[in-house]
């Protein structure tokens, strides 16, 4: 998800016959330096999901907005604080609406996670989930929420967006 493939990774091409890139953006960046073919291979989206709010500890009967990201990625890029602020600004005091903030790998950035916790706790009807989920449980979470909210400053392909739309 970089505009230019880093030179320090060039030796990786000796181990592959071709590279599959999930987006045109990644394909262009890799192809500019690749001695092997680079093929655009979009993500395949197809899975079974079981919406089950009670199993996920989510409230029933509310319009739920979902913000989800991995804390191994930079918080500034993922921009959860802006998403939380936008939700709070739009729905503060509105009954029947809730926010779910799901993070993976919270232990990767303890200070950032503490900031996130404080922001989520300041928003009524917000739930923070920091447990690492299996892919199936992520699909179930996406299917259990009504709106996927993404204010990312940069997003590679938007896999969570596509999964939520699916």
Backbone as JSON Lines, residues from 0, in Angstrom:
{"i":0,"aa":"X","n":[0.82,-1.18,0.0],"ca":[0.0,0.0,0.0],"c":[0.87,1.25,0.0]}
{"i":1,"aa":"X","n":[2.04,1.16,-0.64],"ca":[2.95,2.29,-0.75],"c":[3.01,2.75,-2.19]}
{"i":2,"aa":"X","n":[3.18,4.04,-2.44],"ca":[3.24,4.51,-3.82],"c":[4.5,4.06,-4.55]}
{"i":3,"aa":"X","n":[5.55,3.75,-3.77],"ca":[6.79,3.26,-4.37],"c":[7.26,2.03,-3.61]}
{"i":4,"aa":"X","n":[7.54,0.96,-4.35],"ca":[8.02,-0.28,-3.75],"c":[9.41,-0.01,-3.15]}
{"i":5,"aa":"X","n":[9.63,-0.31,-1.87],"ca":[10.91,-0.03,-1.22],"c":[12.05,-0.87,-1.79]}
{"i":6,"aa":"X","n":[13.17,-0.24,-2.05],"ca":[14.34,-0.94,-2.59],"c":[14.83,-2.04,-1.65]}
{"i":7,"aa":"X","n":[14.64,-1.86,-0.35],"ca":[15.12,-2.87,0.6],"c":[14.36,-4.2,0.47]}
{"i":8,"aa":"X","n":[13.26,-4.21,-0.27],"ca":[12.49,-5.43,-0.47],"c":[12.77,-6.09,-1.82]}
{"i":9,"aa":"X","n":[13.64,-5.51,-2.62],"ca":[13.88,-6.02,-3.98],"c":[14.33,-7.48,-4.01]}
{"i":10,"aa":"X","n":[15.09,-7.92,-3.02],"ca":[15.57,-9.31,-3.02],"c":[14.43,-10.31,-2.9]}
{"i":11,"aa":"X","n":[13.26,-9.88,-2.46],"ca":[12.1,-10.77,-2.34],"c":[11.66,-11.3,-3.7]}
{"i":12,"aa":"X","n":[11.95,-10.56,-4.77],"ca":[11.56,-11.01,-6.11],"c":[12.28,-12.29,-6.53]}
{"i":13,"aa":"X","n":[13.4,-12.6,-5.91],"ca":[14.14,-13.83,-6.27],"c":[13.4,-15.07,-5.81]}
{"i":14,"aa":"X","n":[12.41,-14.9,-4.92],"ca":[11.69,-16.05,-4.37],"c":[10.33,-16.3,-5.0]}
{"i":15,"aa":"X","n":[9.96,-15.51,-5.99],"ca":[8.63,-15.65,-6.59],"c":[8.7,-15.69,-8.11]}
{"i":16,"aa":"X","n":[7.71,-16.33,-8.71],"ca":[7.59,-16.35,-10.17],"c":[6.75,-15.2,-10.69]}
{"i":17,"aa":"X","n":[5.8,-14.76,-9.87],"ca":[4.99,-13.6,-10.19],"c":[4.39,-13.06,-8.91]}
{"i":18,"aa":"X","n":[3.87,-11.85,-8.99],"ca":[3.27,-11.19,-7.83],"c":[1.81,-10.92,-8.15]}
{"i":19,"aa":"X","n":[0.94,-11.24,-7.22],"ca":[-0.48,-10.92,-7.36],"c":[-0.78,-9.71,-6.5]}
{"i":20,"aa":"X","n":[-1.35,-8.69,-7.08],"ca":[-1.66,-7.45,-6.37],"c":[-3.18,-7.25,-6.3]}
{"i":21,"aa":"X","n":[-3.71,-6.96,-5.11],"ca":[-5.15,-6.85,-4.97],"c":[-5.75,-5.56,-5.52]}
{"i":22,"aa":"X","n":[-4.92,-4.55,-5.8],"ca":[-5.45,-3.29,-6.32],"c":[-4.55,-2.78,-7.45]}
{"i":23,"aa":"X","n":[-5.1,-1.92,-8.28],"ca":[-4.32,-1.29,-9.35],"c":[-3.21,-0.44,-8.75]}
{"i":24,"aa":"X","n":[-3.48,0.19,-7.62],"ca":[-2.5,1.02,-6.94],"c":[-1.27,0.19,-6.55]}
{"i":25,"aa":"X","n":[-1.49,-0.93,-5.89],"ca":[-0.38,-1.8,-5.48],"c":[0.3,-2.39,-6.7]}
{"i":26,"aa":"X","n":[-0.47,-2.79,-7.69],"ca":[0.09,-3.37,-8.9],"c":[1.06,-2.38,-9.56]}
{"i":27,"aa":"X","n":[0.68,-1.13,-9.69],"ca":[1.54,-0.12,-10.31],"c":[2.82,0.1,-9.53]}
{"i":28,"aa":"X","n":[2.71,0.15,-8.21],"ca":[3.89,0.39,-7.37],"c":[4.88,-0.77,-7.48]}
{"i":29,"aa":"X","n":[4.36,-2.0,-7.43],"ca":[5.23,-3.17,-7.49],"c":[5.8,-3.35,-8.9]}
{"i":30,"aa":"X","n":[4.96,-3.2,-9.9],"ca":[5.38,-3.42,-11.29],"c":[6.5,-2.48,-11.72]}
{"i":31,"aa":"X","n":[6.54,-1.3,-11.14],"ca":[7.58,-0.33,-11.51],"c":[8.98,-0.84,-11.2]}
{"i":32,"aa":"X","n":[9.11,-1.78,-10.28],"ca":[10.44,-2.29,-9.9],"c":[10.57,-3.8,-10.02]}
{"i":33,"aa":"X","n":[9.53,-4.47,-10.43],"ca":[9.54,-5.93,-10.43],"c":[10.17,-6.53,-11.69]}
{"i":34,"aa":"X","n":[11.09,-7.49,-11.51],"ca":[11.62,-8.21,-12.66],"c":[10.73,-9.39,-13.07]}
{"i":35,"aa":"X","n":[9.69,-9.67,-12.28],"ca":[8.76,-10.76,-12.59],"c":[7.39,-10.15,-12.9]}
{"i":36,"aa":"X","n":[6.52,-10.9,-13.57],"ca":[5.2,-10.36,-13.89],"c":[4.42,-9.99,-12.62]}
{"i":37,"aa":"X","n":[3.67,-8.9,-12.73],"ca":[2.79,-8.46,-11.65],"c":[1.37,-8.47,-12.21]}
{"i":38,"aa":"X","n":[0.5,-9.25,-11.57],"ca":[-0.85,-9.48,-12.06],"c":[-1.86,-8.86,-11.1]}
{"i":39,"aa":"X","n":[-2.83,-8.16,-11.66],"ca":[-3.91,-7.63,-10.83],"c":[-4.83,-8.79,-10.47]}
{"i":40,"aa":"X","n":[-4.91,-9.12,-9.19],"ca":[-5.72,-10.23,-8.7],"c":[-6.58,-9.7,-7.56]}
{"i":41,"aa":"X","n":[-7.77,-9.18,-7.88],"ca":[-8.61,-8.59,-6.83],"c":[-8.98,-9.61,-5.76]}
{"i":42,"aa":"X","n":[-9.25,-9.08,-4.59],"ca":[-9.73,-9.93,-3.5],"c":[-11.04,-10.58,-3.92]}
{"i":43,"aa":"X","n":[-11.2,-11.82,-3.57],"ca":[-12.48,-12.48,-3.76],"c":[-13.3,-12.3,-2.5]}
{"i":44,"aa":"X","n":[-14.52,-11.88,-2.66],"ca":[-15.39,-11.69,-1.5],"c":[-16.49,-12.73,-1.59]}
{"i":45,"aa":"X","n":[-16.54,-13.59,-0.61],"ca":[-17.58,-14.6,-0.55],"c":[-17.43,-15.38,0.74]}
{"i":46,"aa":"X","n":[-18.42,-15.33,1.57],"ca":[-18.37,-16.02,2.85],"c":[-19.77,-16.14,3.4]}
{"i":47,"aa":"X","n":[-19.94,-17.01,4.34],"ca":[-21.2,-17.13,5.07],"c":[-21.02,-16.37,6.38]}
{"i":48,"aa":"X","n":[-22.01,-15.59,6.74],"ca":[-21.96,-14.85,8.0],"c":[-23.26,-15.08,8.76]}
{"i":49,"aa":"X","n":[-23.13,-15.11,10.08],"ca":[-24.29,-15.29,10.94],"c":[-24.4,-14.07,11.85]}
{"i":50,"aa":"X","n":[-25.29,-13.15,11.52],"ca":[-25.48,-12.0,12.42],"c":[-26.02,-12.49,13.77]}
{"i":51,"aa":"X","n":[-25.33,-12.17,14.83],"ca":[-25.77,-12.6,16.16],"c":[-25.24,-11.6,17.18]}
{"i":52,"aa":"X","n":[-25.99,-10.55,17.37],"ca":[-25.55,-9.49,18.27],"c":[-25.34,-9.99,19.7]}
{"i":53,"aa":"X","n":[-26.22,-10.83,20.17],"ca":[-26.09,-11.29,21.56],"c":[-24.8,-12.08,21.75]}
{"i":54,"aa":"X","n":[-24.41,-12.9,20.78],"ca":[-23.17,-13.66,20.89],"c":[-21.95,-12.75,20.9]}
{"i":55,"aa":"X","n":[-22.08,-11.57,20.3],"ca":[-20.96,-10.62,20.22],"c":[-21.02,-9.58,21.34]}
{"i":56,"aa":"X","n":[-22.04,-9.67,22.19],"ca":[-22.18,-8.71,23.29],"c":[-22.64,-7.34,22.81]}
{"i":57,"aa":"X","n":[-23.38,-7.3,21.71],"ca":[-23.85,-6.04,21.16],"c":[-25.33,-5.83,21.48]}
{"i":58,"aa":"X","n":[-25.73,-4.58,21.57],"ca":[-27.13,-4.3,21.9],"c":[-28.07,-4.64,20.75]}
{"i":59,"aa":"X","n":[-29.22,-5.14,21.1],"ca":[-30.28,-5.44,20.11],"c":[-31.1,-4.17,19.89]}
{"i":60,"aa":"X","n":[-31.75,-4.1,18.77],"ca":[-32.71,-3.04,18.52],"c":[-32.13,-1.67,18.27]}
{"i":61,"aa":"X","n":[-30.85,-1.58,17.93],"ca":[-30.23,-0.29,17.63],"c":[-29.64,-0.33,16.23]}
{"i":62,"aa":"X","n":[-29.56,0.82,15.61],"ca":[-28.83,0.99,14.37],"c":[-27.35,1.1,14.76]}
{"i":63,"aa":"X","n":[-26.56,0.08,14.39],"ca":[-25.17,0.03,14.83],"c":[-24.2,0.42,13.72]}
{"i":64,"aa":"X","n":[-23.32,1.36,14.06],"ca":[-22.23,1.78,13.19],"c":[-20.98,1.04,13.64]}
{"i":65,"aa":"X","n":[-20.2,0.56,12.69],"ca":[-18.98,-0.19,12.99],"c":[-17.76,0.54,12.46]}
{"i":66,"aa":"X","n":[-16.79,0.72,13.35],"ca":[-15.45,1.21,13.0],"c":[-14.51,0.08,13.35]}
{"i":67,"aa":"X","n":[-13.64,-0.31,12.42],"ca":[-12.8,-1.47,12.67],"c":[-11.43,-1.26,12.04]}
{"i":68,"aa":"X","n":[-10.38,-1.6,12.79],"ca":[-9.03,-1.5,12.25],"c":[-8.05,-2.29,13.09]}
{"i":69,"aa":"X","n":[-6.84,-2.43,12.57],"ca":[-5.76,-3.16,13.22],"c":[-4.78,-2.14,13.79]}
{"i":70,"aa":"X","n":[-4.46,-2.26,15.06],"ca":[-3.58,-1.29,15.7],"c":[-2.12,-1.44,15.28]}
{"i":71,"aa":"X","n":[-1.81,-2.47,14.51],"ca":[-0.46,-2.56,13.96],"c":[-0.25,-1.52,12.86]}
{"i":72,"aa":"X","n":[-1.35,-1.02,12.34],"ca":[-1.29,0.06,11.36],"c":[-1.3,1.38,12.14]}
{"i":73,"aa":"X","n":[-0.81,2.41,11.56],"ca":[-0.71,3.69,12.28],"c":[-2.09,4.26,12.58]}
{"i":74,"aa":"X","n":[-2.28,4.68,13.84],"ca":[-3.56,5.26,14.25],"c":[-3.9,6.48,13.4]}
{"i":75,"aa":"X","n":[-2.89,7.31,13.08],"ca":[-3.15,8.52,12.3],"c":[-3.72,8.16,10.93]}
{"i":76,"aa":"X","n":[-3.26,7.06,10.35],"ca":[-3.75,6.62,9.03],"c":[-5.14,6.01,9.15]}
{"i":77,"aa":"X","n":[-5.35,5.21,10.17],"ca":[-6.63,4.55,10.36],"c":[-7.71,5.54,10.81]}
{"i":78,"aa":"X","n":[-7.29,6.57,11.54],"ca":[-8.13,7.72,11.89],"c":[-9.39,7.37,12.7]}
{"i":79,"aa":"X","n":[-9.28,6.5,13.7],"ca":[-10.48,6.15,14.47],"c":[-11.04,7.33,15.25]}
{"i":80,"aa":"X","n":[-10.16,8.23,15.7],"ca":[-10.64,9.36,16.5],"c":[-11.61,10.23,15.7]}
{"i":81,"aa":"X","n":[-11.32,10.41,14.41],"ca":[-12.22,11.21,13.56],"c":[-13.56,10.5,13.37]}
{"i":82,"aa":"X","n":[-13.52,9.18,13.23],"ca":[-14.76,8.41,13.06],"c":[-15.6,8.5,14.34]}
{"i":83,"aa":"X","n":[-14.95,8.38,15.49],"ca":[-15.67,8.46,16.77],"c":[-16.26,9.86,16.94]}
{"i":84,"aa":"X","n":[-15.47,10.89,16.62],"ca":[-15.95,12.27,16.74],"c":[-17.1,12.54,15.77]}
{"i":85,"aa":"X","n":[-17.02,12.01,14.55],"ca":[-18.09,12.21,13.57],"c":[-19.38,11.54,14.05]}
{"i":86,"aa":"X","n":[-19.25,10.32,14.55],"ca":[-20.43,9.62,15.07],"c":[-21.03,10.41,16.23]}
{"i":87,"aa":"X","n":[-20.19,10.83,17.17],"ca":[-20.68,11.55,18.35],"c":[-21.34,12.86,17.93]}
{"i":88,"aa":"X","n":[-20.74,13.55,16.97],"ca":[-21.31,14.81,16.51],"c":[-22.65,14.63,15.81]}
{"i":89,"aa":"X","n":[-22.8,13.53,15.08],"ca":[-24.04,13.29,14.34],"c":[-25.14,12.69,15.2]}
{"i":90,"aa":"X","n":[-24.76,11.86,16.19],"ca":[-25.78,11.08,16.89],"c":[-25.81,11.26,18.4]}
{"i":91,"aa":"X","n":[-25.07,12.2,18.93],"ca":[-25.09,12.44,20.37],"c":[-26.52,12.74,20.81]}
{"i":92,"aa":"X","n":[-27.01,11.95,21.73],"ca":[-28.36,12.15,22.26],"c":[-29.47,11.53,21.41]}
{"i":93,"aa":"X","n":[-29.12,10.88,20.31],"ca":[-30.13,10.24,19.46],"c":[-30.37,8.83,19.98]}
{"i":94,"aa":"X","n":[-31.6,8.51,20.3],"ca":[-31.93,7.18,20.81],"c":[-31.91,6.16,19.67]}
{"i":95,"aa":"X","n":[-31.56,4.94,20.02],"ca":[-31.63,3.85,19.06],"c":[-30.46,3.74,18.11]}
{"i":96,"aa":"X","n":[-29.36,4.44,18.4],"ca":[-28.17,4.4,17.55],"c":[-26.97,4.08,18.42]}
{"i":97,"aa":"X","n":[-26.08,3.22,17.94],"ca":[-24.9,2.85,18.7],"c":[-23.66,2.75,17.83]}
{"i":98,"aa":"X","n":[-22.54,2.81,18.47],"ca":[-21.24,2.73,17.8],"c":[-20.48,1.52,18.33]}
{"i":99,"aa":"X","n":[-19.91,0.73,17.42],"ca":[-19.05,-0.39,17.78],"c":[-17.67,-0.09,17.22]}
{"i":100,"aa":"X","n":[-16.67,-0.06,18.09],"ca":[-15.29,0.14,17.67],"c":[-14.55,-1.16,17.94]}
{"i":101,"aa":"X","n":[-14.09,-1.8,16.86],"ca":[-13.39,-3.09,16.96],"c":[-11.94,-2.89,16.54]}
{"i":102,"aa":"X","n":[-11.03,-3.23,17.44],"ca":[-9.61,-3.15,17.12],"c":[-8.98,-4.53,17.26]}
{"i":103,"aa":"X","n":[-8.04,-4.79,16.4],"ca":[-7.22,-6.0,16.52],"c":[-5.84,-5.58,17.01]}
{"i":104,"aa":"X","n":[-5.19,-6.45,17.73],"ca":[-3.82,-6.24,18.2],"c":[-3.67,-4.98,19.06]}
{"i":105,"aa":"X","n":[-4.56,-4.84,20.02],"ca":[-4.53,-3.68,20.91],"c":[-3.22,-3.6,21.69]}
{"i":106,"aa":"X","n":[-2.6,-4.74,21.96],"ca":[-1.35,-4.75,22.73],"c":[-0.17,-4.18,21.94]}
{"i":107,"aa":"X","n":[-0.32,-3.99,20.65],"ca":[0.76,-3.46,19.82],"c":[1.06,-1.99,20.15]}
{"i":108,"aa":"X","n":[0.04,-1.24,20.56],"ca":[0.18,0.18,20.85],"c":[-0.6,0.51,22.12]}
{"i":109,"aa":"X","n":[-0.05,0.17,23.3],"ca":[-0.8,0.37,24.55],"c":[-1.22,1.83,24.78]}
{"i":110,"aa":"X","n":[-0.35,2.78,24.45],"ca":[-0.71,4.18,24.66],"c":[-1.85,4.6,23.72]}
{"i":111,"aa":"X","n":[-1.75,4.21,22.46],"ca":[-2.82,4.51,21.5],"c":[-4.12,3.85,21.91]}
{"i":112,"aa":"X","n":[-4.03,2.64,22.45],"ca":[-5.24,1.94,22.89],"c":[-5.88,2.66,24.07]}
{"i":113,"aa":"X","n":[-5.08,3.16,25.0],"ca":[-5.64,3.91,26.14],"c":[-6.36,5.17,25.64]}
{"i":114,"aa":"X","n":[-5.79,5.86,24.65],"ca":[-6.44,7.04,24.07],"c":[-7.77,6.65,23.41]}
{"i":115,"aa":"X","n":[-7.74,5.53,22.71],"ca":[-8.95,5.04,22.05],"c":[-10.03,4.71,23.09]}
{"i":116,"aa":"X","n":[-9.63,4.0,24.15],"ca":[-10.57,3.65,25.22],"c":[-11.23,4.89,25.79]}
{"i":117,"aa":"X","n":[-10.45,5.92,26.05],"ca":[-10.99,7.15,26.61],"c":[-11.99,7.8,25.65]}
{"i":118,"aa":"X","n":[-11.67,7.8,24.38],"ca":[-12.58,8.39,23.39],"c":[-13.88,7.62,23.3]}
{"i":119,"aa":"X","n":[-13.8,6.3,23.3],"ca":[-15.0,5.47,23.2],"c":[-15.84,5.61,24.46]}
{"i":120,"aa":"X","n":[-15.2,5.64,25.63],"ca":[-15.95,5.77,26.88],"c":[-16.69,7.09,26.98]}
{"i":121,"aa":"X","n":[-16.21,8.11,26.26],"ca":[-16.85,9.43,26.3],"c":[-18.09,9.5,25.43]}
{"i":122,"aa":"X","n":[-18.33,8.47,24.63],"ca":[-19.48,8.47,23.71],"c":[-20.56,7.54,24.26]}
{"i":123,"aa":"X","n":[-21.74,8.09,24.54],"ca":[-22.83,7.22,24.99],"c":[-23.17,6.19,23.9]}
{"i":124,"aa":"X","n":[-23.56,5.02,24.32],"ca":[-23.97,3.95,23.4],"c":[-22.84,3.49,22.49]}
{"i":125,"aa":"X","n":[-21.61,3.53,22.99],"ca":[-20.46,3.04,22.23],"c":[-19.9,1.8,22.91]}
{"i":126,"aa":"X","n":[-19.46,0.85,22.11],"ca":[-18.89,-0.4,22.59],"c":[-17.51,-0.55,21.98]}
{"i":127,"aa":"X","n":[-16.53,-0.9,22.8],"ca":[-15.18,-1.15,22.32],"c":[-14.89,-2.64,22.43]}
{"i":128,"aa":"X","n":[-14.46,-3.25,21.34],"ca":[-14.09,-4.66,21.32],"c":[-12.61,-4.74,20.96]}
{"i":129,"aa":"X","n":[-11.81,-5.31,21.85],"ca":[-10.37,-5.4,21.58],"c":[-9.88,-6.84,21.47]}
{"i":130,"aa":"X","n":[-10.78,-7.77,21.58],"ca":[-10.42,-9.19,21.41],"c":[-10.06,-9.44,19.95]}
{"i":131,"aa":"X","n":[-9.0,-10.22,19.72],"ca":[-8.68,-10.61,18.35],"c":[-9.66,-11.68,17.91]}
{"i":132,"aa":"X","n":[-10.3,-11.46,16.77],"ca":[-11.33,-12.36,16.25],"c":[-10.78,-13.25,15.14]}
{"i":133,"aa":"X","n":[-11.37,-14.41,15.0],"ca":[-11.13,-15.25,13.82],"c":[-11.77,-14.53,12.63]}
{"i":134,"aa":"X","n":[-11.41,-14.92,11.41],"ca":[-12.03,-14.32,10.22],"c":[-13.54,-14.51,10.27]}
{"i":135,"aa":"X","n":[-13.99,-15.7,10.67],"ca":[-15.43,-15.95,10.72],"c":[-16.13,-15.01,11.68]}
{"i":136,"aa":"X","n":[-15.52,-14.77,12.82],"ca":[-16.14,-13.88,13.8],"c":[-16.15,-12.43,13.29]}
{"i":137,"aa":"X","n":[-15.14,-12.05,12.51],"ca":[-15.15,-10.72,11.89],"c":[-16.32,-10.63,10.91]}
{"i":138,"aa":"X","n":[-16.5,-11.65,10.09],"ca":[-17.63,-11.66,9.15],"c":[-18.96,-11.54,9.91]}
{"i":139,"aa":"X","n":[-19.08,-12.28,11.01],"ca":[-20.3,-12.23,11.8],"c":[-20.52,-10.83,12.39]}
{"i":140,"aa":"X","n":[-19.43,-10.2,12.84],"ca":[-19.53,-8.84,13.37],"c":[-19.98,-7.87,12.27]}
{"i":141,"aa":"X","n":[-19.35,-7.95,11.12],"ca":[-19.73,-7.07,10.01],"c":[-21.2,-7.25,9.66]}
{"i":142,"aa":"X","n":[-21.66,-8.49,9.66],"ca":[-23.06,-8.77,9.33],"c":[-24.02,-8.35,10.44]}
{"i":143,"aa":"X","n":[-23.52,-8.2,11.66],"ca":[-24.35,-7.83,12.8],"c":[-24.54,-6.32,12.91]}
{"i":144,"aa":"X","n":[-23.72,-5.57,12.21],"ca":[-23.82,-4.1,12.26],"c":[-24.5,-3.6,10.99]}
{"i":145,"aa":"X","n":[-25.01,-2.4,11.06],"ca":[-25.81,-1.84,9.97],"c":[-25.02,-0.93,9.03]}
{"i":146,"aa":"X","n":[-24.02,-0.25,9.57],"ca":[-23.27,0.74,8.8],"c":[-21.78,0.55,9.1]}
{"i":147,"aa":"X","n":[-20.97,0.54,8.05],"ca":[-19.52,0.53,8.26],"c":[-19.03,1.96,8.08]}
{"i":148,"aa":"X","n":[-18.4,2.5,9.1],"ca":[-17.94,3.88,9.11],"c":[-16.43,3.89,8.96]}
{"i":149,"aa":"X","n":[-15.94,4.5,7.89],"ca":[-14.51,4.54,7.63],"c":[-14.09,5.96,7.27]}
{"i":150,"aa":"X","n":[-13.27,6.54,8.11],"ca":[-12.68,7.85,7.82],"c":[-11.16,7.7,7.7]}
{"i":151,"aa":"X","n":[-10.74,6.57,7.17],"ca":[-9.31,6.32,6.96],"c":[-8.71,7.44,6.13]}
{"i":152,"aa":"X","n":[-7.49,7.8,6.47],"ca":[-6.77,8.78,5.65],"c":[-6.17,8.1,4.43]}
{"i":153,"aa":"X","n":[-5.99,6.81,4.52],"ca":[-5.49,6.02,3.39],"c":[-5.93,4.59,3.62]}
{"i":154,"aa":"X","n":[-6.46,3.99,2.62],"ca":[-6.9,2.61,2.73],"c":[-6.47,1.9,1.46]}
{"i":155,"aa":"X","n":[-5.81,0.75,1.64],"ca":[-5.31,0.03,0.48],"c":[-6.42,-0.36,-0.47]}
{"i":156,"aa":"X","n":[-7.15,-1.36,-0.14],"ca":[-8.22,-1.82,-1.01],"c":[-9.58,-1.64,-0.36]}
{"i":157,"aa":"X","n":[-9.63,-1.57,0.92],"ca":[-10.9,-1.42,1.61],"c":[-11.61,-2.74,1.8]}
{"i":158,"aa":"X","n":[-10.87,-3.75,2.25],"ca":[-11.44,-5.09,2.41],"c":[-12.62,-5.09,3.37]}
{"i":159,"aa":"X","n":[-12.49,-4.39,4.5],"ca":[-13.61,-4.35,5.45],"c":[-14.84,-3.67,4.83]}
{"i":160,"aa":"X","n":[-14.61,-2.65,4.03],"ca":[-15.73,-1.99,3.35],"c":[-16.43,-2.97,2.42]}
{"i":161,"aa":"X","n":[-15.64,-3.7,1.62],"ca":[-16.22,-4.64,0.67],"c":[-16.95,-5.78,1.4]}
{"i":162,"aa":"X","n":[-16.34,-6.27,2.48],"ca":[-16.98,-7.35,3.24],"c":[-18.3,-6.86,3.84]}
{"i":163,"aa":"X","n":[-18.31,-5.65,4.35],"ca":[-19.54,-5.1,4.94],"c":[-20.61,-4.91,3.89]}
{"i":164,"aa":"X","n":[-20.24,-4.47,2.71],"ca":[-21.23,-4.32,1.63],"c":[-21.75,-5.69,1.2]}
{"i":165,"aa":"X","n":[-20.89,-6.69,1.19],"ca":[-21.3,-8.05,0.81],"c":[-22.36,-8.57,1.75]}
